[in-house]
Amino acid sequence: TSGDTGPAAIEAVRGCEAVRIFCLYPEGRVSRVQELQMVTVDSPNVFVYRTEGDTDEQAEALKRVFEDAAFMRRHSVCSINSINWARVLVQAGYYLWACQQVSPASDRPVHFVVPTGAFGNAAGGLLAKRLGGAGGRIVC
């Protein structure tokens, strides 16, 4: 993960007995808050690893794992990435929570600006908006 996806994916499946999640994040390339959101989860099905290199190098290594069809079938492996619905659902919760925090202080719509390349984040915001919780604009 490069930041948002890891904590959201972990939150989506933590405590699920039928799921084990292995989350990789590159050393020095996520914020301290994002790192803490991952490494402080106390759940027997959550495994978090800090790696050297960047997310492109992680992706290359994981690509080799995903190319091994026998391994994938034997271990029922799947990916939770920026556009996986489990991740997007949790991300929507972040938007709903943020709107609840701001709404008492303002009667205007709450707008969000999302970093470029954070499509999963923006998709969570759009879902929250469709659920009626984030009435403002979501700008990428």
C-alpha positions in Angstrom: 0.0 0.0 0.0 1.0 3.6 -0.5 -1.1 4.7 2.4 -4.9 4.7 2.3 -5.6 1.3 0.9 -3.8 -0.7 3.6 -5.7 0.7 6.6 -9.0 0.6 4.8 -8.5 -3.0 3.6 -7.4 -4.1 7.1 -10.5 -2.5 8.6 -12.7 -4.2 6.1 -11.5 -7.8 7.0 -10.1 -7.6 10.5 -11.6 -10.2 12.8 -13.0 -12.2 9.8 -12.1 -15.8 10.7 -12.1 -17.0 7.1 -9.8 -14.3 5.9 -6.1 -13.6 6.5 -4.8 -10.3 5.2 -1.1 -9.6 4.5 -0.4 -6.0 4.0 2.9 -4.6 2.6 3.9 -1.0 2.9 7.2 0.7 1.8 9.4 2.0 4.5 9.3 5.8 4.7 6.6 6.2 2.0 3.5 6.3 4.1 2.5 8.8 6.7 3.1 8.0 10.4 -0.7 8.0 10.9 -1.2 5.5 8.1 1.6 3.4 9.4 0.0 3.4 12.9 -3.4 2.5 11.4 -1.9 -0.7 10.1 0.7 -1.8 12.7 -1.4 -1.2 15.8 -4.3 -3.5 14.7 -4.5 -6.4 17.2 -6.3 -9.1 15.2 -5.1 -12.7 14.6 -5.9 -12.5 10.9 -3.9 -9.3 10.2 -0.3 -9.4 9.1 1.5 -6.2 8.3 5.0 -6.0 6.8 7.2 -2.9 6.2 9.4 -3.4 3.1 12.4 -1.8 1.4 11.8 -0.1 -2.0 8.6 1.4 -3.3 5.1 0.3 -4.3 6.3 -0.5 -7.9 8.8 -3.0 -6.6 6.2 -4.5 -4.3 3.8 -4.8 -7.3 6.4 -6.5 -9.3 7.0 -9.1 -6.6 3.3 -9.7 -6.1 2.7 -10.0 -9.8 5.0 -13.1 -9.7 2.9 -14.6 -6.9 -0.4 -13.9 -8.8 1.1 -15.6 -11.9 1.4 -18.8 -10.0 -2.0 -20.2 -10.7 -1.5 -23.3 -8.5 -0.4 -21.2 -5.5 -3.4 -18.9 -6.0 -5.9 -21.7 -6.1 -4.3 -23.6 -3.2 -4.3 -20.6 -0.9 -7.5 -18.8 -2.3 -5.5 -15.6 -2.8 -7.1 -12.4 -3.9 -6.2 -8.7 -3.9 -7.7 -5.8 -2.1 -6.5 -2.8 -4.0 -7.7 0.8 -4.6 -10.8 -0.3 -6.5 -11.8 -3.4 -4.5 -15.3 -2.9 -3.0 -14.3 -4.0 0.5 -11.8 -1.1 0.6 -14.2 1.4 -1.0 -16.9 0.6 1.6 -14.6 1.3 4.4 -13.3 4.4 2.7 -16.9 5.6 2.4 -17.1 5.4 6.2 -14.3 7.8 6.5 -16.2 10.4 4.5 -19.4 9.8 6.5 -17.5 10.3 9.7 -15.8 13.4 8.5 -19.1 14.9 7.4 -20.6 14.2 10.9 -17.7 16.0 12.5 -17.9 19.1 10.4 -21.7 19.3 9.9 -22.6 20.7 13.4 -20.3 23.7 12.8 -21.5 24.5 9.3 -24.8 24.4 7.4 -23.0 24.3 4.1 -22.0 21.2 2.1 -18.7 19.6 3.0 -16.3 19.4 0.1 -13.3 17.1 -0.2 -10.1 17.3 -2.2 -8.5 13.9 -3.0 -4.9 13.5 -4.1 -4.3 12.7 -7.7 -4.1 8.9 -8.2 -6.3 8.1 -5.2 -9.2 6.7 -7.2 -10.3 4.2 -4.5 -10.4 7.1 -2.0 -12.5 9.2 -4.4 -14.8 6.2 -5.1 -15.4 5.9 -1.4 -16.3 9.6 -1.3 -18.7 9.2 -4.2 -20.4 6.2 -2.5 -20.8 8.2 0.7 -22.3 11.0 -1.3 -24.7 8.6 -3.0 -25.7 7.3 0.5 -26.6 10.9 1.4 -23.7 11.5 3.8 -21.3 13.7 1.8 -23.4 16.4 0.0 -20.5 18.5 -1.3 -18.1 18.1 -4.2 -15.3 15.5 -4.4 -12.4 17.0 -6.4 -9.5 15.0 -7.7 
